[in-house]
Amino acid sequence: MDSFWGNIFHRKDDRERLRTVLKRIPIFEGLTRKELISMERILYRREYKAGETIFHQGEPGIGMYIIESGRVQVYLEPTQQLLAELHDGDFFGELALMDDSPRSATVLAKTDCRVLAFFRSDLLDLIERKPRMGIKIVMRLMFVIGARLKKSNEQVTALQKKLYSLKQQRRSTQEAE
């Protein structure tokens, strides 16, 4: 682990705030209080300054990130096409929990941010040590990834329909001339 990642939550108010954040993350839904406490021990915190890159498109994925506070932008390189702007309680990079394929986008801190990281190696270790809890997380992860894939498919279908409609309009215009 990089030295700038620090294990977190030694104070009671930090732990309570973390549990509140985790309960809102779909991947951790259904975890018991005891399981959330186990999660505390394997999360890492890092702070980013506005304008700092969290990761670049094409880099190997090592884990997912949860925005504890702040805003980030997700965009494609080199076009700088903005895909999403995320804020407190949102998460990104969850595919890296499943494999180490390259990141599909770049994420930049738009404001000063405090980010929690959950690394793939820690998930694999969790599955080995506490299989029931690990499977809960993996099943929820699959649900989240599936929901995002369905949404992406709907967006692609809508764009295909729009493109078809534009092509039809163009043909009609050309035929009228």
C-alpha positions as CSV (number, residue, x, y, z in Angstrom):
1,M,0.0,0.0,0.0
2,D,1.2,3.5,-0.7
3,S,2.4,5.3,2.4
4,F,-0.1,8.1,1.9
5,W,-3.0,5.7,2.6
6,G,-3.7,5.5,6.2
7,N,-5.8,3.0,8.1
8,I,-8.6,4.9,9.8
9,F,-11.2,5.3,12.5
10,H,-9.5,5.3,15.9
11,R,-12.0,7.8,17.4
12,K,-15.6,6.9,18.3
13,D,-17.1,9.7,16.3
14,D,-15.1,8.7,13.2
15,R,-16.4,5.1,13.5
16,E,-20.0,6.2,13.8
17,R,-19.7,8.6,10.9
18,L,-18.1,5.8,8.8
19,R,-21.0,3.4,9.6
20,T,-23.5,6.0,8.5
21,V,-21.6,6.4,5.2
22,L,-21.3,2.6,4.7
23,K,-24.9,2.0,5.4
24,R,-25.8,4.2,2.4
25,I,-23.5,2.3,0.0
26,P,-25.5,-0.4,-1.8
27,I,-22.5,-2.8,-1.7
28,F,-22.6,-2.8,2.1
29,E,-26.4,-3.0,2.5
30,G,-27.5,-5.8,4.7
31,L,-24.2,-6.0,6.7
32,T,-24.7,-6.3,10.4
33,R,-23.2,-3.9,12.9
34,K,-20.5,-6.4,13.6
35,E,-19.7,-6.8,9.9
36,L,-19.6,-3.0,9.5
37,I,-17.1,-2.8,12.3
38,S,-15.0,-5.4,10.4
39,M,-15.2,-3.2,7.4
40,E,-13.8,-0.3,9.4
41,R,-10.6,-2.2,9.8
42,I,-9.9,-2.7,6.1
43,L,-10.8,0.7,4.8
44,Y,-8.3,3.4,4.1
45,R,-8.6,7.2,4.0
46,R,-6.9,9.6,1.7
47,E,-7.4,13.3,1.2
48,Y,-7.2,14.9,-2.2
49,K,-6.8,18.6,-3.1
50,A,-9.0,20.2,-5.7
51,G,-7.6,19.4,-9.1
52,E,-5.7,16.3,-8.0
53,T,-6.1,13.1,-10.0
54,I,-7.4,10.1,-8.1
55,F,-6.6,7.7,-10.9
56,H,-6.1,7.9,-14.7
57,Q,-7.9,6.0,-17.4
58,G,-5.8,3.0,-18.4
59,E,-4.1,2.4,-15.0
60,P,-4.7,-1.0,-13.4
61,G,-7.6,-1.0,-11.0
62,I,-6.8,-1.8,-7.4
63,G,-10.0,-1.1,-5.6
64,M,-13.1,1.1,-5.2
65,Y,-13.5,4.5,-3.7
66,I,-16.2,6.0,-1.5
67,I,-16.5,9.8,-1.3
68,E,-16.8,10.7,2.3
69,S,-16.8,14.4,1.5
70,G,-16.2,16.5,-1.6
71,R,-16.9,16.2,-5.3
72,V,-15.1,14.4,-8.1
73,Q,-15.5,14.3,-11.9
74,V,-15.3,11.2,-14.0
75,Y,-14.2,11.8,-17.6
76,L,-12.7,10.1,-20.6
77,E,-9.2,10.9,-21.8
78,P,-8.1,12.4,-24.2
79,T,-11.5,14.0,-25.1
80,Q,-12.2,15.3,-21.6
81,Q,-15.8,14.1,-22.1
82,L,-17.5,14.4,-18.7
83,L,-19.2,11.1,-17.7
84,A,-20.3,12.0,-14.2
85,E,-19.9,14.3,-11.3
86,L,-20.1,12.4,-7.9
87,H,-20.3,13.7,-4.4
88,D,-20.6,12.8,-0.7
89,G,-21.7,9.1,-0.3
90,D,-21.2,8.2,-4.0
91,F,-18.7,5.5,-4.9
92,F,-16.7,4.6,-8.0
93,G,-14.2,2.1,-9.3
94,E,-16.1,-0.9,-8.0
95,L,-15.2,-3.0,-11.0
96,A,-11.6,-3.1,-9.7
97,L,-12.9,-5.3,-6.9
98,M,-13.6,-8.0,-9.4
99,D,-10.4,-7.8,-11.5
100,D,-7.4,-5.7,-12.2
101,S,-8.4,-4.6,-15.7
102,P,-7.4,-1.0,-16.7
103,R,-9.5,1.9,-15.4
104,S,-12.1,2.9,-18.0
105,A,-12.0,6.6,-17.1
106,T,-10.1,9.2,-15.2
107,V,-11.3,10.6,-11.8
108,L,-10.3,14.1,-10.7
109,A,-11.1,15.8,-7.4
110,K,-13.2,18.8,-8.3
111,T,-13.1,20.1,-4.7
112,D,-11.0,19.1,-1.7
113,C,-12.1,15.5,-1.0
114,R,-11.8,12.9,1.7
115,V,-12.0,9.4,0.1
116,L,-12.3,5.9,1.5
117,A,-10.7,3.1,-0.3
118,F,-11.6,-0.6,-0.3
119,F,-8.9,-2.6,-2.1
120,R,-9.4,-5.8,-4.0
121,S,-6.7,-7.6,-1.9
122,D,-8.6,-6.8,1.2
123,L,-11.8,-8.1,-0.3
124,L,-10.1,-11.4,-1.2
125,D,-8.6,-11.6,2.3
126,L,-12.1,-11.0,3.7
127,I,-13.6,-13.8,1.6
128,E,-11.0,-16.2,2.9
129,R,-11.3,-15.1,6.6
130,K,-15.1,-14.4,6.7
131,P,-16.7,-16.1,3.7
132,R,-20.3,-15.4,4.6
133,M,-19.6,-11.6,4.9
134,G,-17.4,-11.7,1.8
135,I,-20.1,-13.4,-0.2
136,K,-22.7,-10.8,0.9
137,I,-20.5,-8.1,-0.4
138,V,-19.7,-9.9,-3.7
139,M,-23.4,-10.5,-4.2
140,R,-24.3,-6.9,-3.6
141,L,-21.4,-5.9,-5.9
142,M,-22.8,-8.0,-8.7
143,F,-26.2,-6.4,-8.2
144,V,-24.7,-2.9,-8.4
145,I,-22.7,-3.7,-11.5
146,G,-25.7,-5.4,-13.1
147,A,-27.9,-2.3,-12.4
148,R,-25.2,0.0,-13.9
149,L,-24.9,-2.3,-16.9
150,K,-28.6,-2.2,-17.5
151,K,-28.6,1.6,-17.3
152,S,-25.7,1.8,-19.7
153,N,-27.6,-0.5,-22.1
154,E,-30.7,1.7,-21.9
155,Q,-28.5,4.7,-22.7
156,V,-26.9,3.0,-25.7
157,T,-30.3,1.9,-27.0
158,A,-31.7,5.5,-26.6
159,L,-28.6,6.8,-28.5
160,Q,-29.0,4.2,-31.3
161,K,-32.7,5.2,-31.7
162,K,-31.7,8.9,-31.8
163,L,-29.0,8.1,-34.4
164,Y,-31.5,6.1,-36.5
165,S,-34.0,8.9,-36.3
166,L,-31.4,11.5,-37.4
167,K,-30.4,9.2,-40.3
168,Q,-34.0,8.9,-41.4
169,Q,-34.5,12.7,-41.2
170,R,-31.3,13.2,-43.3
171,R,-32.6,10.7,-45.9
172,S,-35.9,12.5,-46.1
173,T,-34.2,15.8,-46.5
174,Q,-31.9,14.5,-49.3
175,E,-34.9,12.9,-51.1
176,A,-36.9,16.1,-50.9
177,E,-34.0,18.1,-52.6
